[in-house]
Amino acid sequence: MTTTGAGEGNGTTVRQDVDDKHASGTSTTGAANGRRGPRFSEDQVLERIDAFRRRRPRLHEEVVTLAHGAGGKASAALVDAVFLEAFRDEELDRRGDGAVLELPTGERLAFSTDSFVVHPLRFPGGSIGHLAVHGTVNDLTMMGARPQWISAAFVIEEGLPVTDLQRIAADMAEAARAAGVRIVTGDTKVVASGAADGLFITTAGVGVIPAGRTLAADRVRPGDRVLLSGTMGDHGMAVLLARGDLGIESDIVSDTAPVNHLAEALLEAAPNTRWLRDPTRGGVGTVCNELARDTGLGVVLEESRLPIAPDVAGACEMLGIDPLYVACEGRFLAVVPADEADAALAALRAHPLGAGAAIIGEITEQPAATVALRTDFGGTRIVDMLVGDPLPRIC
C-alpha cells in the first residue's frame, strides 16, 4: 500500500512505500532492494505526519500573500501568529465559524462575521450578493443556531455602475427572504478607482441556539458517520470557469444556497448530531483535517461514496485539481452517531438541497488526528491540509 503525507507546513508531498515486511522500520539502500530511499512501516509514516501537524503553525513570510487568505495552512499560520496572539480570547481559540455567547438569562446566541471578495461579482448560479447572505447564514447554522438578523457593510470602488449595485442588493434581499432572516443594519464606503476590485461586502449575523442543542468537535466519537449534504466542488469550479481565463465552456452552476432549513431537517431526524461544518474555502478535505485536528481522531473517507457531478469531476481532472479541496457554498458536513446515520441521510435526501447527500466516511481511533481516503483501487492515501487554496477569491 502507498501512503501519501506532507511535510511541515510547506506543501511538500512525501511518498513512502509501506510494506509489512519492513514494519521494524529498518532502512535499506536502493542497491539492496532495487528501490530508492528508506522504507518505513505505515505506522511510522503516520507518526511522522502527526508530529508535523501537532506543531503550532508558524508564520515565515514577511508580507501577506494570497495564500494567507485561502483557508489552508498559510491562513492558519496568519490567524494564529497575528490575530489569536493579539486578541487572546477563549472564544476565538475555538477557531469555529463564529462565537457562542451566553446571555444572563441563560439563552445562547451565535454571532458570526464574514467578508466576500469573489471575482467575478456574478457567476452561474449566483452573485456576491447571494454569497454575502448565504455565507453568514450558513456559518450560524453550523453552530446549531437559527439565524435571525444580519448586518451588511459595502466597500464600493468608484466607477461601479449603480445598476450593478442595485442588482446585487436585490440578490441579497432575495437570499435573505429565502433564508428567513432580516438585514437590519449596515454601512457604505466608497474608495477611489483602483483601490478595490468593484465591490467587497462584509456581513455579520446573529442567531438563537435552541435550548439543549450543542454541536462541537469534542462530542465526536469513534464509530460516528460522516455525511455530506450534496455534491462537492460545484461553487469553486463555477467561479473559476466564469472568469474566462481558461477558455473552457461548461454548464457548471454554483451550489450557493442557505442551508439552515436543510440542517434543521437533519437535526430533527438525528437529534444526537455531533458536529456540523460547511466546506467553503479549502473544501471537504480541509474541513475534515480541521475536524481531525480538533478531535485527535481519524476521519476515514470512502472515495467511491464521494458525491461529485460529472462536469465538476471532468473539469477538475482536466485542470489537475483535487475536488476534495474545491469550495462549496451550499453544502455541509455532518457527523452523526452510527445508529442515526440512515435517518439523517433520508432526511437530507428528502429536501431539494440534499438530493445528492451521501454517507462518505466514518470516525476512527486510528490513524489519530489524520484524514485518510480509501481509494477506488483498494489503497489508502493521506488527505493533508494544503498550504493554500488552488482557487483564490471564490467567496
N, C-alpha and C positions, 0 to 999 in steps of 0.2 A: 504494500500500500504506500502511496506517496502522500506525505503531509506537507502542506504549504504554510509557512509562517511569515512573520515580518520582523524586521529589525527595529531597534529602538527609535521610534518617532521620526524616521527619515523616509519611510515609504519603501525601503529596500525589501524586496521579496527574496527569501532564502528557501531553497528547496532541498530537503534531505530525504533520501530513500530510507524507508523504515522496513526493517527485516527482523522478525522474531529471533532469528538465529544469532543476531548480534545484540540481544537485549542487555547484555552486560555492559554495552557502551564501549567496548574495545575498539580503538581506531585501527584501521588497516590502510595501507597505502594503495594507490591506484595500480602500482605494478603487481601487488599481491592479489588483488581481486578483480582487476580489469575495469574498475570504476575510479573516477576521480574524487578525491576528498574523503574526509572521515565519514563514518556511518554511525548513526545513533538509533537507539530504540525510540519508539513513538512517545513513550513517557518522558524521555529526556528532552525531546523536541518540545513537547507541550510545557514542560517545566521551564525551559528557557524563554518561551513565548510569554508564559505567565509572569516570570520575573521581570521582563521588559515592561509589561503592561502595568504592573503594580507600582512602577516608579512614577513619581509626581511629574506631570508634563512640564517641560522646560521651554522657555521662550528664548530661542537662539538669535532670531533676527533683530536688527536694529530699527527696521521700518516695518510698517504694516503692509502685508501683501494681500492679494485676492484670496489666497488660501486661508487666511485667518478668518474670513467670513463665510467659509464653505461648510462648516459643520463637522469637520473631521478632527484629526489630532492637532492640527495647527490652531483651529478655533479653541479647542480645549486648553491648549497652552496659553493662548492670549487671555482667555477669560480667567484662568487660574492665576496667572502671573500679574495681571493688571487689575481686573475688577474684583475678584474674590479677595485678593490681597488688600485692596484699598477699602472695600466696603465692609468686609468681615461681619457677615450676618448669618445666623443659623439657618434661616430660610433659604438664603442664596446657596449655602453649602449643599443643599439637596440637589441642585442642578436640575430642577424639574421644569415643566412647561410654564410654571407660574408659582405663586405663593398661596398657601392655605393660611388664612387669617381667622383666628377665633375671636368673636366679639364677647363683651362682658355678659351678654345674655346667654352665651353658650352656643349660639349659632355660628356656623362657619361659612366664610366667603372664600372664593377663589379669585385671585387677581393676576392678570397676565398682560403682557405688552409685546408688541412685535412690529418690526419695520419692514417695508416692502419696497424693493428696488428693481423689480423684474424688468427685463428687457427682452422683447418689445412690450409696450404697455398693454397691447391687445394681442391675443393669440387664440388659436382654435379652442373653443370651449370656455373662454373667459377673458378677464382683463385684470389689471392691477386692482381695480375696484372690488371685483369679486374676491380676489385673494385677501385683500385687506380685512374684509369681514370674516370670510371663512377661516383664515388662519387663526385669528384670535378666538373665535367661537370654538374652533376645534381644540385649541390649547386648553381652554377652560373645561371643555368636555372631558379631555383626557385626565383631568384631575378629579373627575367624578361630579363636577358641578353642572348645574343647569344655567346656561348663560342668560344674562338679563340685559346688561347695559354695556354700551361701547362708546369710547371717545375716538375721534379721528383728527389727526394733525397732518397738514399738507405742506410740503416744500415744493413750490412750483417754479420752474425755470421760466424766466422772461422769454416770451415768444410762443409759448404753448397756446394753440388755438383754444378759444373759450368753448367752442363746440366739443372739442375732445374732453375738456374738463367736465362739461355737462353730462356727457355720455358716461364717464367714469363715475360721477356722483350718482347717476341713475342706476348704474350697476351695483353700487354699494347699497342703495335703497332696496333694490330687488333682492340682494343677498340677505340683507337684514330681515326683510319680511319672511323669506323662506326659512330662516333660522329661528324666527320668533324673538328677535332682540330689537332693542331701540338704540339708535345713535343719538346720544343726549348732550354731547359737548364736543368741542374741537378747537382747532387753531389753524391759521393760514399764514404762510410766509412766502414771499416771492424773492428769488435771488437772480442775479444778473445772468444774461445769456452765457452759457458755457460753464456755469457754476453748479449745474445739476443736469441730469440726463432726462429732461422733460418733467418728470414728476416722481417724487418719493412720498410715501404715505406711512404714517405710524398710527397704529390703533392700540388701544388698551381696553380691557374688558373686565367686568365683574360678574361673577355667577354665584349662585347659592348652592351649597353642598347639602343634600338631604341628610337628615339625622341617621346615624348608623352606617353611612356609606364611607368606606375608606379604601382607596386604591393606592398601593405603594409597592415598591420593589421588595421591601422586607416581608411581604406577605406571600411571595412566590415560593413554591416548594418543588422539590424533585418529583417528577411524575406528572406535573401540570402540563397542559397542552397549549401550544401557541397557535393562534388563529390570525389570519389576515383577512380584512373585510372585503377585499376586491383585488383586481389585477394591479400589478405594481409597475411603476415607471411611466405611466401614461402622461403625467403632467410634465416631467422633465423632458421627455422626448418631444412633446408637442411644442414646448417653448423653444427648445434647441432648433427644431426644424423651421419654426416660424421666423427665425432670424434670417433665413435665406442664405446663409453663408456657405452651406454645403451643397446647394443645388439639388436637394432631394425632395421630391413631391410625395406626400403621404396624406392619409386620411386620419392620422392620429389626433385625438382630441383630449385636452386636459381633463383630468378627473376632479378638478376643483369643485368642492361642494361642502355644505355644512353637515357634519356627521353627528350632531347632537341627538337627533331623533333616532338614528340608527343605533347609537350607543345605548340610549335608553331601552330600546327593544332588547338588546343584548343583556343588559343588566337585569331586566325583568325575567328573562329566561334563565340566566345564570347568576343568581344573586350573590354567589361567593366569588365572583370575578376578582382576580388578584390585582391586575395592573393593566393600564391602557397607555398607548403612546402612538402618535401619528408620525409616520416615516417621511418627513419632509426632507430638508437638506441631508444628503448622505444616504437616504433611502432605508430600506429594510435592513441591510447589512449593518449600517451604522447604529441604528436604534437597537438592534439585537446585541451589538457589542456594548452599548451603554447598559443594557439590562444585565448582561453577564458580569460587567464590571461592578455594578451596584449590588448584585446578589452574591457574587462569588461562585455562582453555579454555571453549568454548561447550558448552552442553547443549541440543540441539535436540530437542524433543518433537513427536510427531505426535498431534494431538487425536483423530483417528479411531481411534487404537490404544489410547487410554487406557481400561483396563477399569473400568467403574463399573456397579453394579447399578441397574436401572431405578428401584427405590424410592428409592435414595440420590440418584440424579440428579434425580428429581422433587422430593424434599424440599429439595435444595439450590436448585433453581430457584425453588421457592415462597418460600424464605426469603432469596433473593438472596445465597447463599453460593457461592463458587467451590469446587468439590470438590477442586481441586488443593491446597487449604490445609486440608482436613479430615483429622483424625488417623486413622491405622491402628494397631493393636496386635498384628497377627499377619501382617504383610506386610514385605517388604524390597525395596529397590532393589539391583540388581547391575550392575556394569559389567564386561563380558567382551570379549575380542577378537572381531572380526567372524567369524573362522573357527570359533569355538566357540559362537556365539550359538544356532544351531539345536539343537545338542546340549544346551546349557543349558536352552533352552525346553522341550525334550522331557522332560528330567529333572524340571523343575518341574511340568509338567502331569501327569506320571505319579504324583505324590504328591497325596493328598487335599487338602492345604492349598494346593497350587499349581495347582489345576484351572483357575483363571482367569488364569493368568500370561500375560504378553504382552511382546513387544519394543516399547517405547514411544518409542524415540528413539536418537540417536547423539551421540557426542562430536565436536566440530568445532574447528578452529583459530579460526574467526570465527563469531559475534561473541565476542570474548575476554571471559572471566570473566562471561558472561551466559547466562541461560536464555531461550530463545525457543520459542514454540509455533506450529507451523504449523496454522492453523485449518481447520475443515471448509469454510470459504468461500474458501479459497485464499490468505488473507492470513497475516501473521505478527505476533504480538504478544509483547512482553517480559513474562516472568513474574518479577516482582520479589519480594523478601522483604518480607512485611508487618511493620509495627511490632509487632503483637501478634496472637495467635490469636483469630479471631472466636468460638471456643468455649472459654472458660476452664474449668479444672478437669475435663478429660476423662480425666486419668490421675493 
